Amino acid sequence: NAGVMQNPRHLVRRRGQEARLRCSPMKGHSHVYWYRQLPEEGLKFMVYLQKENIIDESGMPKERFSAEFPKEGPSILRIQQVVRGDSAAYFCASSPNELAGLNEQFFGPGTRLTVL
Amino acid sequence: AQTVTQSQPEMSVQEAETVTLSCTYDTSESDYYLFWYKQPPSRQMILVIRQEAYKQQNATENRFSVNFQKAAKSFSLKISDSQLGDAAMYFCAYRSASGGSNYKLTFGKGTLLTVNP
């Protein structure tokens, strides 16, 4: 059973370009979470999605950032007009259903975004 | 809002020795979950151990154990018989058990553990 897949693992963009980060959850998982890890910081929650629904995007910057999890295909985190401050590692996690008890969020390996 | 504090940016331990990583948190909730994650140089986040707040008994997973002090809001991780493969960044994390945001993990800033041969 393959784990959470993220691609690309490394992404370099120039200021003003768009970045698209992809996350394929574990098989059978329909809940996806995105976190951002700035340099020398812990991970911070960005957004929680279920298939075709954004449940909570309270951690996402109001501008330039968007996320989707379509009925078919991976979840996409999109950053428009990237700036240097967007440089970070972006992690995706998934769970089979709504988290309860000690149920675990399974993390992917992350995408490291570098903005030149 | 909950906060998680890891006061040790870096720690080191000799191979086969024991090391304890500190974590404190702030919350007004009575029911919640606490986790320790390991992030090796590959950056993959790996769950090490987890604890339910309403369980008094400290969780253990092989060489890893926690000291959970609910009144003090402290959740330290003890690694016994340290191995070279334990070298990594360790993150303490909190998750609420109730309310509308019980899926969010709140992480500390991490402790970088070095294991010396």
Interface residues (C-beta under 8 A of the other chain):
Chain A: H31 Y33 Y35 E40 E41 G42 L43 K44 F45 Y48 D56 G59 A89 F91 A93 S95 E98 L99 A100 G101 L102 E104 Q105 F107 G108 P109 G110 R112
Chain B: V4 Y33 Y37 S42 R43 Q44 M45 I46 L47 R50 E52 F91 A93 R95 A97 S101 N102 Y103 K104 L105 T106 F107 G108 K109 G110
